[in-house]
Amino acid sequence: MDRKIVLFDQDDVLADFQGELLCRWMALHPDKPYVKLDELVMFRPEEQYPPEYRPLVRDIFHAPGFFRDLPPVPGGLDALLEISARGHDVFICTAPLVDYENCVKEKYEWIDHHLGREWTSKIILTKDKTLVHGDHLIDDNPDIRGAATPSWEHIIYDMPYNRHINHKRRLSWDSDWRSVLL
């Protein structure tokens, strides 16, 4: 077995950002329209909504506790632990929000809560993932750009807003992800 460096994005690969955002939107704004998860066509959630609602969407994911309390994406943590147990080097490579005040600390708290304190040393927090070395990056973002040509293969984590990408391998935790990744 060749030992690989596998980078996992955190939001919408391990932590259910979009699902929690929708739940909170519907609870806070039951009188306003919403976008169903299977109808998402944009990576950035606020861009899905009319301009007058975008500040309300941003308020939700900038609120204290949002990142810390995200539910896990079913199967994601099990996949990460299995890949690690098979001897691969596994890291969580995640991008903070520009308004990082709650986000950064809570991303660490989420990892500590769901994987244990030892996994916080495996967090790579960066706005430019192209600068991070690895063999594979599992990420839902369909268009990762940065200052460098990445060393990793971008494996798309399947989401409705990235299904137009057909030139990259893709996986989801509820499908046969092992045949794509291992």
Secondary structure, DSSP 8 states (H G I E B T S, - for coil): ----EEEE-SBTTTB-HHHHHHHHHHHH-TTS----GGG---SSGGGGS-GGGHHHHHHHHHSTTTTTT--B-TTHHHHHHHHHHTT-EEEEEE---SS-TTHHHHHHHHHHHHH-GGGGGGEEE-S-GGGS--SEEEES-S----SS--SSEEEEE--GGGTT--SS-EE-TTS-HHHHH-
